[in-house]
Amino acid sequence: MKLAIISDTHGSIFCFEKALKYIKEADRLIHLGDFLYHGPRNSLPEGYEPMELANRLTTFSKRTFVTGNCDSPIDLKLLNIPESTPYVIESYGPFNFFFAHGWDPDLEDSILLAKKYNCQYLIHGHTHIPRFDKVDNIVVINPGSMSIPKENSPNSILLVEVDMDSIEFKFIDILKDIVYMEY
């Protein structure tokens, strides 16, 4: 099973198009929130076309979407998300994943919830900074932001390949079209 995990697109069709070849190769698209609006603290991302991005995101039938702090009720309606979904727990092979934006619940509470639900992996967005480390026996991962990266990180997504006895993580710089970290 191959998962394409994206976060913090903030309405950028330009960046979505750059990532599309990786997303199309995946069996499932997982978006960690902040879909369309850039928020008051961020500049407009390149190729800001939130309606076009909404139209493209809704074409994926195999998808998991969690909501972020910049997602409004009208955004959810455009994306055919029936209600705000702050986190989702899913299993792929023998591995349990806790997907969240990382804002509400915040990261500390997300770690506690991931432990409560016996998840080995917590994958979150919100900070726009790629991350891969371990906290309290939970592997904590952030794919970074596809459209508004912070702290000199690349515009990135995460690919996860899962089978019955192994798991592989690849961070993709979508502008350079390269794998820049893997675990």
C-alpha positions as CSV (number, residue, x, y, z in Angstrom):
1,M,0.0,0.0,0.0
2,K,1.4,3.4,-1.0
3,L,0.2,6.5,0.8
4,A,0.7,10.1,-0.5
5,I,0.6,12.4,2.5
6,I,0.3,16.1,2.0
7,S,-0.4,19.1,4.3
8,D,-0.8,22.8,4.3
9,T,-1.6,23.3,0.6
10,H,-3.2,26.6,1.4
11,G,-4.9,26.9,-2.0
12,S,-1.8,26.5,-4.2
13,I,-2.7,24.7,-7.4
14,F,0.8,25.3,-8.7
15,C,2.3,23.2,-5.9
16,F,-0.4,20.6,-6.1
17,E,0.4,20.2,-9.8
18,K,4.1,19.7,-8.9
19,A,3.2,16.9,-6.5
20,L,0.5,15.3,-8.7
21,K,2.7,12.6,-10.3
22,Y,3.5,11.3,-6.8
23,I,0.0,11.5,-5.6
24,K,-1.3,9.6,-8.7
25,E,1.1,6.7,-8.0
26,A,-0.4,6.3,-4.5
27,D,-3.2,4.0,-3.5
28,R,-4.6,6.7,-1.1
29,L,-4.3,10.4,-0.6
30,I,-4.1,11.7,2.9
31,H,-4.3,15.5,3.5
32,L,-3.5,16.8,7.0
33,G,-5.4,20.0,6.7
34,D,-5.2,23.7,5.8
35,F,-6.5,22.9,2.4
36,L,-7.6,26.2,0.7
37,Y,-7.0,29.4,2.8
38,H,-3.5,30.7,3.5
39,G,-4.4,32.2,6.9
40,P,-3.6,35.7,8.1
41,R,0.0,35.0,9.0
42,N,1.1,33.6,5.7
43,S,1.7,35.2,2.3
44,L,-0.3,34.0,-0.7
45,P,1.3,30.9,-2.0
46,E,2.4,30.7,-5.7
47,G,-0.6,29.7,-7.9
48,Y,-3.2,30.5,-5.3
49,E,-6.4,29.2,-6.8
50,P,-8.4,27.7,-3.9
51,M,-11.5,26.8,-6.0
52,E,-9.4,24.9,-8.6
53,L,-7.6,23.1,-5.8
54,A,-10.9,22.1,-4.2
55,N,-12.2,20.8,-7.5
56,R,-9.0,18.7,-7.9
57,L,-8.9,17.3,-4.4
58,T,-12.5,16.1,-4.6
59,T,-11.7,13.9,-7.6
60,F,-9.8,11.5,-5.3
61,S,-12.1,8.7,-4.2
62,K,-9.6,7.0,-1.9
63,R,-8.8,9.8,0.5
64,T,-8.5,10.8,4.1
65,F,-8.8,14.5,5.0
66,V,-8.4,16.0,8.5
67,T,-9.1,19.6,9.1
68,G,-6.7,22.3,10.2
69,N,-6.8,25.7,11.8
70,C,-7.2,27.6,8.5
71,D,-10.1,25.4,7.3
72,S,-13.5,27.1,7.4
73,P,-17.0,25.5,7.1
74,I,-17.3,26.7,3.5
75,D,-14.0,25.0,2.7
76,L,-15.3,21.8,4.1
77,K,-18.4,22.1,2.0
78,L,-16.4,22.7,-1.2
79,L,-14.3,19.6,-0.3
80,N,-17.3,17.4,0.5
81,I,-16.2,16.9,4.0
82,P,-19.4,16.6,6.1
83,E,-17.9,18.0,9.4
84,S,-14.7,19.1,11.0
85,T,-12.4,16.1,11.5
86,P,-9.5,17.0,13.8
87,Y,-7.9,13.5,13.7
88,V,-8.3,10.1,12.1
89,I,-7.0,6.7,13.1
90,E,-6.3,4.2,10.3
91,S,-4.4,0.9,10.0
92,Y,-2.3,-0.1,7.0
93,G,-0.9,-3.6,7.3
94,P,0.2,-4.2,10.9
95,F,0.7,-0.5,11.5
96,N,-1.6,2.0,13.2
97,F,-1.5,5.7,12.2
98,F,-2.8,8.7,14.0
99,F,-3.4,11.5,11.4
100,A,-3.9,15.1,12.7
101,H,-3.3,18.6,11.7
102,G,-1.4,19.3,14.9
103,W,-3.3,22.4,16.0
104,D,-6.5,21.1,17.8
105,P,-5.6,18.7,19.2
106,D,-2.2,20.1,19.5
107,L,0.9,18.0,19.2
108,E,1.2,17.1,22.9
109,D,-2.5,16.0,23.0
110,S,-2.1,14.2,19.7
111,I,0.8,12.1,21.2
112,L,-1.4,11.2,24.2
113,L,-4.3,10.2,21.9
114,A,-1.9,8.2,19.6
115,K,-0.7,6.3,22.7
116,K,-4.3,5.7,23.9
117,Y,-5.3,4.2,20.5
118,N,-2.1,2.1,20.2
119,C,-0.8,4.0,17.2
120,Q,2.9,3.5,16.3
121,Y,2.9,6.6,14.0
122,L,1.6,10.1,14.5
123,I,1.6,12.1,11.3
124,H,0.7,15.8,11.5
125,G,1.0,19.1,9.7
126,H,0.6,22.7,10.9
127,T,4.2,23.7,11.5
128,H,5.2,23.7,7.8
129,I,8.5,22.0,8.9
130,P,9.4,18.4,8.0
131,R,10.1,16.2,11.0
132,F,10.8,12.6,11.7
133,D,11.6,11.6,15.3
134,K,10.4,9.5,18.2
135,V,8.5,10.8,21.3
136,D,7.3,8.4,24.0
137,N,7.7,5.4,21.6
138,I,5.5,7.1,19.0
139,V,7.2,8.0,15.7
140,V,6.2,11.6,15.0
141,I,6.3,12.7,11.4
142,N,5.5,16.0,9.6
143,P,5.6,16.0,5.8
144,G,6.2,19.8,5.8
145,S,4.2,22.2,3.7
146,M,3.6,21.7,0.0
147,S,3.1,25.4,-0.6
148,I,4.4,27.6,2.2
149,P,7.5,25.9,3.8
150,K,9.1,27.4,6.8
151,E,12.7,27.5,8.2
152,N,14.3,27.0,4.8
153,S,12.7,23.6,4.3
154,P,11.6,22.5,0.8
155,N,8.1,22.4,-0.6
156,S,7.4,18.8,0.3
157,I,5.2,15.8,0.6
158,L,5.6,12.4,2.2
159,L,5.3,9.0,0.5
160,V,4.7,6.0,2.8
161,E,5.0,2.5,1.5
162,V,3.6,-0.2,3.7
163,D,3.5,-4.0,3.4
164,M,2.9,-6.7,5.9
165,D,6.4,-6.6,7.5
166,S,8.0,-3.3,6.6
167,I,7.3,0.4,6.2
168,E,9.3,3.1,4.3
169,F,9.1,6.9,4.4
170,K,10.3,9.2,1.7
171,F,10.2,13.0,1.9
172,I,9.9,14.5,-1.6
173,D,11.0,18.0,-2.6
174,I,8.3,18.7,-5.2
175,L,10.1,21.6,-6.8
176,K,13.4,19.8,-7.3
177,D,11.6,16.5,-7.9
178,I,13.9,14.5,-5.6
179,V,13.8,12.4,-2.4
180,Y,15.6,14.5,0.2
181,M,15.1,12.3,3.3
182,E,14.1,8.6,3.7
183,Y,13.6,6.3,6.7
